[in-house]
Amino acid sequence: MTHSNPQNRPKRAAKGTPNEAPNPVDSYPYPMLSPEAVAYLEAHGCSAADWSRVRIHPESDLSLLRDVEMEGDVTIGLLHPKRYPGSGMRSVLLRDCRVGHGVRLRHIPGGISGCTIGAEAVVENCSRISYEPHPLCGVGNEVSVLDETGSRVVVIYPGLTAQSAMLMARCRRSAADDLLTQARDHIDSLTLPVGIGAGAEILDCGELHNVAVGPGVKIHGARSLRDGTVVSNADTGCSAFVGAGVDAHGFIIEDASVESGAILRNCYVGQGVRLEKGFTAHDSLFFANCTMENGEACALFAGPYTVSSHKGTLLIGCQTSFMNAGSSTNQSNHMYKLGPLHWGVLERGVKTSSGSYLMLGANIGAFSLLMGQHKTHPDSSEFPFSYLFGDPQGATVVVPAVMLRSCGLLRDELKWPQRDRRIGLPQHDRVIFDVLNPVTVNAMIEAIDVITPMLSRPADDDHYHRYKGMKLSRASLHRATRLYYLGLMKYLDRVLLNSTLPDNNWHFPAAPDDSAQADRDAAPWVDVAGLPMPRPLLVESLEAESMEQRERIFDAALADYETLQLRWIAARFPASLRVDAAEIRRGAAEFDSLVELDRTTYRDSISAETAMLAL
């Protein structure tokens, strides 16, 4: 049965408007139901507290409504078996809802309240879905990242980038307050998803309260979702999925997958991220392509490609990127005096071995391997590509530069782009994959400057040199000097010579004649959550007058990375490293031979193990 048929079409609420009760009756696009239509609906188990406040598209097939209870102002779009196969409503309570064309709602005993539902959305077998007037849905929540005390909060919103989040978390308080104000102004300008978007699927779930479900999003089997937003930015298909057993409060999930019993409290989960297998987190941020399983995160700033896969692993109070956490990796940020004030940085590419422990605060140099117990707040940022061993007393023994010859290092650089799950999306986080970049290369240059005077004096009584509380042997320092030099030659070969034979007139690029420009070009770079950029540009971003202006600066830093890098090489490299092309080639070839030796040795060891284990 259909009822009277003026050709009015329902008007969808403007995208981004708050979830309010529907418009007053006299503004509805459809006429009142006829007495015959009301009688037909009541004969099929439908009821309304006041039928005069119910509007149904005049071309709808009323036989598609069964056991539907309606309270308050309710508008229902076109339901038609041919134009929208599978559409219809059965065993559901609607309170103050706007429902779009072709929607399927079934078996929702607790009802749907205060909700706008987009066209062709599907909601089935859910206990209850409800919205308060003007819900925030997690947008604007303050995440107490790093030190857990709330002194380094990050305001979360759809479209949050790793770069802007890092500035909010890491800047001095006065600058961070300005950033937070700009972030809130940016939120006010956004068009935000509300209610349940067109084409969304919500199946077999528990309660959803104040959860904005964007168009095309799929939520299957979630246990409890409160005060959050799930966004898919994909033009086609779905890039956001919430799966079985998920329990999340105060969250934003954007182009990410959260499933299999994950528990979240006050978190942002960014593009390409996967959280699963019972992983739990609170007050944490996860950016491009992180993968987290089984373990736990507290106040974690997980920069791009952070990976944790093991039970018993706790990542707490630290910033990471391109990290791989071994089983039972652990940190502590609480000394039981003034609370969890301590936090640390694990620079790009840090790996931790099984059972490693790190007492925060600490700063671990890029692409280092952390093993054992470290209880003296180590700062190895001046020694990238190192092994860090914890001795029986908890002190840190540093073996600098040995990771440079690892065959796995450049393999990582190749695999990261191949594992990017953001393909086809407008990518928020800017990521440079280069292992050898101006940040790590500058650290190698400075490491040589630290090691040289250290070797000019004798070691301490136990045959170790002491530096910032860490221990380094003379043999490891001698070896590191050569390895760092070869690493620098490899970098110059890749960037300057570009794997082509130079002509006889090739010269190392000269610094600009203008001393002020030369100083600017030679300034240190900073790894801003996956984006290496010159510090002057970082300062410029801090001085930006709006979030949009700041993001444009980050975009420019990514686009101009190659040019800025060449200018930095020309201005920064000291005379001792401004060698000719032939020397660069020799150093790069020696570097490659060490990596190949490591690969061959590793393969031989695997072959020996295979033979040992053969039947």
C-alpha positions as CSV (number, residue, x, y, z in Angstrom):
1,M,0.0,0.0,0.0
2,T,1.1,3.6,-0.7
3,H,-0.6,6.8,0.5
4,S,-1.3,10.2,-1.1
5,N,1.3,11.2,-3.7
6,P,2.5,14.8,-3.9
7,Q,5.9,14.8,-5.6
8,N,7.7,16.5,-2.7
9,R,11.1,14.9,-1.9
10,P,12.6,14.8,1.6
11,K,15.4,17.3,2.3
12,R,18.4,15.9,4.0
13,A,19.8,17.9,6.9
14,A,22.9,19.9,5.9
15,K,26.0,17.9,6.4
16,G,27.6,18.9,9.6
17,T,24.5,20.2,11.4
18,P,24.0,19.0,14.9
19,N,21.7,16.1,15.7
20,E,18.6,17.8,16.8
21,A,15.0,16.7,17.0
22,P,13.3,16.9,13.5
23,N,11.7,20.1,12.3
24,P,8.3,21.1,13.5
25,V,5.4,19.3,11.8
26,D,4.4,22.2,9.5
27,S,7.9,22.1,8.0
28,Y,7.9,18.4,7.0
29,P,8.2,17.7,3.3
30,Y,5.4,15.1,3.3
31,P,1.7,15.4,4.1
32,M,0.1,13.9,7.1
33,L,-0.8,10.2,6.8
34,S,-4.3,9.4,5.7
35,P,-6.6,7.5,8.1
36,E,-6.4,4.5,5.8
37,A,-2.6,4.6,5.9
38,V,-2.7,4.8,9.7
39,A,-5.1,1.9,9.9
40,Y,-2.9,-0.1,7.6
41,L,0.2,0.5,9.6
42,E,-1.6,-0.3,12.9
43,A,-2.8,-3.5,11.4
44,H,0.8,-4.5,10.8
45,G,1.9,-3.8,14.4
46,C,3.0,-0.2,14.0
47,S,2.1,2.5,16.5
48,A,2.7,6.1,17.2
49,A,2.3,8.3,20.3
50,D,0.9,11.0,17.9
51,W,0.4,10.0,14.2
52,S,0.2,13.7,13.3
53,R,3.9,14.0,14.0
54,V,4.8,11.1,11.7
55,R,5.6,11.7,8.0
56,I,6.3,9.0,5.5
57,H,7.3,9.5,1.8
58,P,4.1,9.3,-0.2
59,E,5.4,6.7,-2.6
60,S,6.6,4.3,0.1
61,D,5.3,0.8,0.2
62,L,3.8,0.7,3.7
63,S,4.0,-3.1,3.7
64,L,7.7,-2.7,4.3
65,L,7.0,-1.4,7.8
66,R,6.3,-4.0,10.5
67,D,6.1,-3.6,14.3
68,V,7.6,-0.1,14.1
69,E,6.9,2.1,17.1
70,M,7.3,5.9,16.6
71,E,7.6,8.6,19.3
72,G,8.0,12.3,18.8
73,D,8.7,13.8,15.3
74,V,9.6,11.0,12.8
75,T,10.2,11.4,9.1
76,I,10.7,8.3,6.9
77,G,12.0,8.5,3.3
78,L,11.1,6.4,0.3
79,L,10.9,2.6,1.0
80,H,10.3,0.7,-2.2
81,P,11.2,-3.0,-3.0
82,K,12.2,-2.3,-6.6
83,R,13.9,1.1,-6.3
84,Y,15.6,0.2,-3.0
85,P,15.7,-3.6,-2.8
86,G,16.0,-4.8,0.8
87,S,14.7,-1.5,2.3
88,G,12.2,-1.6,5.1
89,M,11.7,-1.5,8.9
90,R,10.8,-4.3,11.3
91,S,10.8,-4.4,15.1
92,V,12.3,-1.0,15.8
93,L,11.4,2.0,18.0
94,L,12.1,5.4,16.4
95,R,12.2,8.5,18.7
96,D,12.6,11.9,17.0
97,C,14.4,10.6,13.9
98,R,14.9,11.6,10.3
99,V,15.3,8.5,8.1
100,G,16.5,8.7,4.5
101,H,15.5,6.8,1.3
102,G,16.0,3.1,1.1
103,V,17.0,2.5,4.7
104,R,16.8,-0.9,6.3
105,L,16.2,-1.0,10.1
106,R,15.5,-4.3,11.8
107,H,15.4,-5.7,15.4
108,I,16.6,-2.7,17.5
109,P,14.7,-3.3,20.8
110,G,16.1,-0.3,22.6
111,G,15.3,1.9,19.7
112,I,16.9,4.7,17.8
113,S,16.7,8.2,19.3
114,G,17.4,11.7,18.1
115,C,19.1,10.4,14.9
116,T,19.4,11.4,11.3
117,I,19.9,8.3,9.1
118,G,21.3,8.7,5.6
119,A,20.0,7.0,2.5
120,E,20.4,3.3,2.1
121,A,22.0,2.9,5.6
122,V,21.5,-0.5,7.2
123,V,21.0,-1.0,11.0
124,E,20.2,-4.5,12.2
125,N,20.3,-6.5,15.5
126,C,21.5,-3.6,17.7
127,S,20.4,-3.1,21.3
128,R,20.1,0.7,21.2
129,I,21.3,3.8,19.3
130,S,20.8,7.2,20.9
131,Y,21.9,10.8,20.6
132,E,21.7,13.7,22.9
133,P,20.9,17.2,21.4
134,H,24.1,18.7,19.9
135,P,26.4,15.8,20.7
136,L,30.2,16.4,20.3
137,C,30.8,12.7,19.3
138,G,34.4,12.8,20.5
139,V,35.4,15.8,18.3
140,G,37.4,18.2,20.4
141,N,38.3,15.7,23.1
142,E,41.5,16.4,24.8
143,V,43.9,13.4,24.8
144,S,46.5,13.5,27.7
145,V,49.3,12.0,25.7
146,L,52.9,11.5,26.8
147,D,52.9,12.4,30.5
148,E,49.3,11.4,31.3
149,T,48.8,14.4,33.6
150,G,47.0,16.6,31.0
151,S,49.8,19.1,30.7
152,R,50.5,18.0,27.0
153,V,47.0,17.6,25.7
154,V,46.2,17.1,22.0
155,V,42.7,18.2,20.7
156,I,41.4,15.5,18.3
157,Y,39.2,16.0,15.3
158,P,38.7,14.3,11.8
159,G,41.6,15.2,9.6
160,L,44.1,15.6,12.5
161,T,47.7,15.2,11.2
162,A,50.6,13.6,12.9
163,Q,52.5,16.8,12.4
164,S,50.0,19.2,14.1
165,A,49.5,16.7,16.9
166,M,53.2,16.5,17.6
167,L,53.4,20.3,17.9
168,M,50.5,20.4,20.3
169,A,52.1,17.6,22.4
170,R,55.7,18.8,22.3
171,C,55.7,22.6,22.3
172,R,56.2,24.7,25.4
173,R,53.0,25.5,27.2
174,S,52.4,29.0,25.9
175,A,52.9,28.0,22.3
176,A,50.8,24.9,22.8
177,D,47.9,26.9,24.2
178,D,47.8,29.0,21.0
179,L,47.9,25.7,19.0
180,L,45.0,24.3,21.0
181,T,43.0,27.5,20.5
182,Q,43.6,27.3,16.7
183,A,42.6,23.6,16.7
184,R,39.3,24.5,18.3
185,D,38.7,27.3,15.8
186,H,39.5,24.8,13.1
187,I,37.0,22.4,14.5
188,D,34.3,25.1,14.4
189,S,34.9,25.5,10.7
190,L,34.7,21.8,9.9
191,T,31.8,20.0,8.3
192,L,31.4,17.1,10.6
193,P,29.5,13.8,10.1
194,V,26.5,13.4,12.4
195,G,24.0,10.6,13.0
196,I,24.3,7.6,10.6
197,G,25.6,8.5,7.2
198,A,24.4,7.3,3.8
199,G,25.3,3.7,3.0
200,A,26.6,2.9,6.5
201,E,26.2,-0.6,8.0
202,I,25.7,-1.2,11.7
203,L,25.1,-4.9,12.4
204,D,24.9,-7.0,15.5
205,C,26.1,-4.3,17.9
206,G,25.4,-3.4,21.5
207,E,24.7,0.2,22.5
208,L,25.9,3.2,20.4
209,H,25.5,6.5,22.2
210,N,26.5,9.8,20.6
211,V,28.4,8.1,17.9
212,A,28.7,9.8,14.5
213,V,28.9,7.1,11.8
214,G,30.1,8.6,8.5
215,P,28.9,7.6,5.1
216,G,29.9,4.1,4.0
217,V,31.3,3.1,7.4
218,K,30.9,-0.5,8.6
219,I,30.4,-1.4,12.2
220,H,29.9,-5.1,12.8
221,G,29.5,-6.6,16.2
222,A,30.9,-3.8,18.4
223,R,30.1,-4.3,22.0
224,S,29.8,-0.6,23.2
225,L,30.6,2.7,21.4
226,R,30.1,6.0,23.2
227,D,30.9,9.6,22.4
228,G,32.9,9.0,19.2
229,T,33.1,9.5,15.5
230,V,33.9,6.9,12.7
231,V,34.9,8.4,9.4
232,S,35.6,6.9,6.0
233,N,37.2,9.3,3.5
234,A,37.2,6.8,0.6
235,D,35.4,7.9,-2.6
236,T,34.3,4.3,-3.1
237,G,34.1,1.4,-0.8
238,C,34.8,1.6,2.9
239,S,38.1,2.6,4.6
240,A,36.7,2.6,8.2
241,F,35.7,-0.6,10.0
242,V,34.8,-1.3,13.6
243,G,34.5,-5.0,14.4
244,A,33.5,-7.6,16.9
245,G,33.8,-7.0,20.6
246,V,35.1,-3.4,20.3
247,D,34.5,-1.3,23.4
248,A,35.4,2.4,22.7
249,H,34.6,5.6,24.5
250,G,35.7,9.2,23.6
251,F,37.3,8.4,20.3
252,I,37.8,9.2,16.6
253,I,38.4,6.4,14.2
254,E,39.3,7.7,10.7
255,D,40.0,5.4,7.7
256,A,41.1,2.7,10.2
257,S,40.2,-0.8,11.3
258,V,39.5,-1.5,15.0
259,E,38.3,-5.0,15.7
260,S,38.5,-8.3,17.6
261,G,37.9,-7.0,21.1
262,A,40.0,-3.9,21.1
263,I,39.3,-1.5,24.0
264,L,39.8,2.3,23.5
265,R,39.4,5.2,25.9
266,N,40.0,8.8,24.7
267,C,42.0,7.9,21.5
268,Y,42.5,9.1,18.0
269,V,43.0,6.2,15.4
270,G,44.3,7.6,12.1
271,Q,44.5,6.5,8.5
272,G,45.5,2.9,7.7
273,V,45.8,2.0,11.4
274,R,44.9,-1.5,12.6
275,L,44.1,-2.2,16.3
276,E,43.0,-5.7,17.0
277,K,43.3,-8.9,19.0
278,G,42.3,-7.5,22.3
279,F,44.6,-4.4,22.2
280,T,43.8,-1.8,24.8
281,A,44.7,1.9,24.8
282,H,43.8,5.1,26.6
283,D,44.8,8.7,26.0
284,S,46.8,7.6,22.9
285,L,47.2,8.7,19.3
286,F,47.8,6.4,16.4
287,F,48.9,7.7,13.0
288,A,49.5,6.4,9.5
289,N,49.7,2.6,9.1
290,C,50.3,1.7,12.8
291,T,49.5,-1.9,13.6
292,M,48.8,-2.8,17.3
293,E,47.8,-6.2,18.5
294,N,47.4,-7.9,22.0
295,G,49.3,-5.4,24.1
296,E,48.6,-2.1,25.8
297,A,49.2,1.6,25.2
298,C,48.9,4.4,27.7
299,A,49.6,8.1,26.7
300,L,51.3,6.9,23.6
301,F,52.1,9.1,20.6
302,A,52.4,6.4,18.0
303,G,53.8,8.1,14.9
304,P,53.6,6.5,11.4
305,Y,54.3,2.7,11.1
306,T,54.6,2.0,14.8
307,V,54.1,-1.8,15.3
308,S,53.4,-3.9,18.4
309,S,52.2,-7.4,18.1
310,H,52.6,-9.2,21.4
311,K,50.8,-9.8,24.7
312,G,52.5,-8.3,27.7
313,T,53.8,-5.3,25.7
314,L,53.2,-1.9,27.3
315,L,54.1,1.3,25.4
316,I,53.6,4.2,27.8
317,G,54.4,7.8,27.9
318,C,56.6,8.0,24.7
319,Q,56.6,9.1,21.2
320,T,57.6,6.7,18.4
321,S,57.6,6.3,14.6
322,F,58.6,3.4,12.4
323,M,59.1,1.5,15.6
324,N,58.9,-2.3,16.1
325,A,58.2,-3.4,19.6
326,G,59.4,-6.9,20.7
327,S,57.4,-9.1,23.0
328,S,57.1,-7.8,26.6
329,T,58.5,-4.5,25.7
330,N,57.9,-2.2,28.7
331,Q,58.5,1.3,29.9
332,S,57.8,3.1,33.2
333,N,56.8,6.7,33.6
334,H,55.9,6.7,37.3
335,M,58.4,7.0,40.2
336,Y,55.7,7.2,42.9
337,K,56.7,10.7,43.9
338,L,54.7,13.3,41.9
339,G,52.8,11.0,39.5
340,P,53.4,9.9,35.9
341,L,55.4,13.0,34.9
342,H,58.1,11.2,33.0
343,W,58.0,10.6,29.2
344,G,60.4,10.0,26.4
345,V,61.2,9.8,22.7
346,L,62.1,6.8,20.7
347,E,63.3,8.3,17.5
348,R,62.5,7.1,14.0
349,G,63.1,3.3,13.5
350,V,63.9,2.2,17.0
351,K,63.4,-1.6,17.6
352,T,63.1,-3.3,21.0
353,S,64.0,-6.8,21.8
354,S,61.9,-9.2,23.8
355,G,61.7,-8.2,27.5
356,S,63.4,-4.8,27.0
357,Y,62.7,-2.2,29.7
358,L,63.2,1.5,29.6
359,M,62.9,3.9,32.5
360,L,61.6,7.3,31.2
361,G,62.5,10.0,30.6
362,A,64.8,8.9,27.9
363,N,65.7,9.7,24.3
364,I,66.8,6.8,22.1
365,G,68.6,7.6,18.9
366,A,67.2,6.8,15.5
367,F,67.3,3.2,14.1
368,S,68.7,1.8,17.3
369,L,68.1,-1.6,18.8
370,L,67.2,-1.6,22.5
371,M,68.0,-4.7,24.5
372,G,67.8,-5.5,28.2
373,Q,67.0,-3.2,31.2
374,H,67.8,0.5,31.0
375,K,67.3,2.4,34.3
376,T,69.5,5.5,33.9
377,H,67.3,7.7,31.6
378,P,69.7,7.3,28.6
379,D,70.0,9.9,25.9
380,S,71.5,8.2,22.9
381,S,70.2,10.7,20.4
382,E,73.7,11.6,19.4
383,F,74.5,8.0,18.4
384,P,72.0,6.8,15.8
385,F,72.0,3.3,14.3
386,S,73.3,1.8,17.6
387,Y,72.9,-1.3,19.7
388,L,71.9,-0.4,23.3
389,F,72.5,-3.1,25.9
390,G,71.4,-2.9,29.5
391,D,74.1,-4.2,31.9
392,P,73.2,-6.0,35.2
393,Q,73.1,-2.7,37.0
394,G,70.6,-1.2,34.5
395,A,73.2,1.1,32.9
396,T,73.2,1.5,29.1
397,V,76.1,0.2,27.0
398,V,76.1,1.8,23.6
399,V,77.6,0.2,20.5
400,P,77.4,3.0,18.0
401,A,76.7,2.7,14.3
402,V,76.5,-1.1,14.0
403,M,72.9,-1.0,12.7
404,L,74.2,0.8,9.6
405,R,75.6,-2.5,8.2
406,S,72.4,-4.4,8.9
407,C,70.8,-5.9,5.8
408,G,67.4,-5.2,7.4
409,L,67.8,-1.5,7.5
410,L,67.3,-0.6,3.9
411,R,64.8,-3.5,3.6
412,D,62.7,-1.5,6.0
413,E,62.9,1.5,3.8
414,L,61.6,-0.5,0.8
415,K,58.8,-2.3,2.7
416,W,57.2,0.7,4.3
417,P,55.8,2.3,1.1
418,Q,54.5,-1.1,0.0
419,R,52.6,-1.4,3.3
420,D,50.8,1.9,3.0
421,R,47.1,1.2,3.5
422,R,46.1,4.8,2.6
423,I,46.1,4.3,-1.1
424,G,43.1,6.1,-2.7
425,L,42.6,8.3,0.3
426,P,43.4,12.0,0.9
427,Q,46.5,11.4,3.0
428,H,46.7,13.4,6.2
429,D,50.1,12.4,7.5
430,R,53.1,13.4,5.5
431,V,55.7,10.7,5.5
432,I,59.3,10.5,4.2
433,F,60.6,7.0,4.2
434,D,64.3,7.7,3.7
435,V,66.4,6.0,6.4
436,L,69.3,8.3,5.5
437,N,67.8,11.8,5.7
438,P,69.0,15.2,7.0
439,V,68.0,14.3,10.5
440,T,69.8,11.0,10.8
441,V,72.7,12.2,8.7
442,N,73.2,15.3,10.8
443,A,73.3,13.0,13.9
444,M,76.0,11.0,12.3
445,I,78.1,14.1,11.6
446,E,77.7,15.2,15.2
447,A,78.5,11.7,16.5
448,I,81.9,11.8,14.7
449,D,82.5,15.2,16.4
450,V,81.7,13.6,19.8
451,I,83.7,10.4,19.3
452,T,86.9,12.1,18.0
453,P,87.8,14.0,21.2
454,M,86.6,11.0,23.3
455,L,89.2,8.8,21.6
456,S,92.0,11.3,22.3
457,R,91.9,10.5,26.0
458,P,92.2,7.2,27.8
459,A,89.2,5.1,28.8
460,D,88.0,4.9,32.4
461,D,89.2,2.1,34.7
462,D,86.8,-0.5,33.4
463,H,87.9,0.1,29.8
464,Y,84.7,2.1,28.9
465,H,84.3,5.7,28.1
466,R,81.4,7.5,30.0
467,Y,79.2,9.9,28.2
468,K,75.9,11.2,29.6
469,G,75.7,8.2,31.9
470,M,76.2,5.7,29.1
471,K,79.2,3.4,28.5
472,L,81.0,3.0,25.2
473,S,84.1,0.9,24.6
474,R,87.1,2.2,22.7
475,A,86.8,-0.6,20.1
476,S,83.2,0.3,19.4
477,L,84.1,4.0,19.0
478,H,86.9,3.3,16.5
479,R,84.5,1.1,14.5
480,A,81.7,3.7,14.7
481,T,83.9,6.4,13.3
482,R,84.4,4.4,10.1
483,L,80.8,3.1,9.9
484,Y,79.4,6.6,10.3
485,Y,81.8,7.9,7.5
486,L,80.7,5.1,5.2
487,G,77.1,5.9,6.0
488,L,77.7,9.5,5.0
489,M,79.3,8.5,1.7
490,K,76.3,6.2,1.0
491,Y,73.9,9.2,1.6
492,L,75.9,11.5,-0.7
493,D,76.0,8.8,-3.4
494,R,72.2,8.4,-3.3
495,V,71.4,12.1,-3.1
496,L,74.1,13.9,-5.1
497,L,75.3,11.3,-7.6
498,N,72.0,9.7,-8.0
499,S,73.5,6.4,-9.2
500,T,74.9,7.9,-12.4
501,L,78.5,8.3,-13.3
502,P,79.5,11.9,-12.8
503,D,81.5,13.7,-15.4
504,N,85.0,14.9,-14.6
505,N,83.8,18.4,-13.8
506,W,81.6,17.3,-10.9
507,H,82.2,19.3,-7.7
508,F,80.6,19.1,-4.2
509,P,77.8,21.7,-4.2
510,A,78.9,25.1,-2.7
511,A,77.1,26.9,0.0
512,P,75.3,30.2,-0.9
513,D,77.4,33.3,-0.8
514,D,74.8,35.1,1.4
515,S,75.9,34.2,4.9
516,A,72.4,34.6,6.4
517,Q,71.0,32.2,3.7
518,A,73.8,29.8,4.3
519,D,73.1,29.8,8.0
520,R,69.4,29.1,7.3
521,D,70.2,26.3,4.9
522,A,72.6,24.7,7.3
523,A,70.2,24.8,10.3
524,P,69.4,21.4,11.9
525,W,66.4,19.4,10.7
526,V,63.7,18.0,12.9
527,D,61.7,14.7,12.3
528,V,58.2,15.9,12.8
529,A,56.3,12.6,13.2
530,G,57.6,11.1,10.0
531,L,58.3,14.4,8.1
532,P,61.9,15.6,8.3
533,M,62.0,19.3,7.8
534,P,64.3,22.3,8.5
535,R,64.0,23.8,12.0
536,P,63.4,27.3,10.5
537,L,60.3,25.9,8.7
538,L,59.2,24.3,12.0
539,V,59.5,27.7,13.7
540,E,57.5,29.2,10.9
541,S,54.8,26.7,11.4
542,L,54.6,27.5,15.1
543,E,54.1,31.1,14.2
544,A,51.2,30.4,11.8
545,E,48.0,32.2,12.5
546,S,45.7,29.3,11.8
547,M,45.7,25.5,11.6
548,E,45.1,25.7,7.8
549,Q,48.1,27.9,7.3
550,R,50.2,25.5,9.4
551,E,49.1,22.5,7.4
552,R,50.1,24.4,4.2
553,I,53.6,24.8,5.6
554,F,53.9,21.1,6.3
555,D,52.6,20.4,2.7
556,A,55.3,22.7,1.3
557,A,58.0,21.0,3.4
558,L,57.0,17.6,1.9
559,A,56.8,19.0,-1.6
560,D,60.1,20.7,-1.4
561,Y,61.9,18.0,0.5
562,E,64.4,17.1,-2.2
563,T,65.3,20.8,-2.9
564,L,65.7,21.7,0.8
565,Q,67.8,18.6,1.3
566,L,70.2,19.6,-1.5
567,R,70.5,23.1,0.0
568,W,71.2,21.6,3.4
569,I,74.0,19.3,2.1
570,A,75.6,22.3,0.4
571,A,75.6,24.4,3.5
572,R,76.0,21.9,6.3
573,F,78.7,19.4,5.3
574,P,82.1,20.3,6.8
575,A,85.3,20.5,4.7
576,S,86.4,17.1,5.9
577,L,83.4,15.5,4.2
578,R,83.3,17.6,1.0
579,V,85.1,14.9,-1.0
580,D,85.2,14.2,-4.7
581,A,82.9,11.9,-6.5
582,A,85.4,9.1,-6.6
583,E,85.7,9.0,-2.8
584,I,82.0,9.1,-2.5
585,R,81.7,6.1,-4.8
586,R,84.4,4.2,-2.9
587,G,82.7,4.8,0.4
588,A,79.3,3.9,-0.9
589,A,80.7,0.7,-2.4
590,E,82.3,-0.3,0.9
591,F,79.1,0.4,2.7
592,D,77.2,-1.8,0.2
593,S,79.7,-4.6,0.7
594,L,79.2,-4.6,4.5
595,V,75.5,-4.8,4.0
596,E,75.8,-7.7,1.5
597,L,78.2,-9.5,3.9
598,D,75.6,-9.2,6.6
599,R,72.9,-10.5,4.3
600,T,75.1,-13.5,3.2
601,T,76.1,-14.3,6.8
602,Y,72.5,-14.2,7.8
603,R,71.4,-16.5,5.0
604,D,74.1,-18.9,5.9
605,S,73.0,-19.0,9.5
606,I,69.4,-19.7,8.4
607,S,70.6,-22.5,6.1
608,A,72.5,-24.0,9.0
609,E,69.5,-23.8,11.2
610,T,67.3,-25.5,8.5
611,A,69.8,-28.3,8.2
612,M,69.9,-28.7,12.0
613,L,66.2,-29.0,12.2
614,A,65.7,-31.2,9.1
615,L,64.0,-34.6,9.7
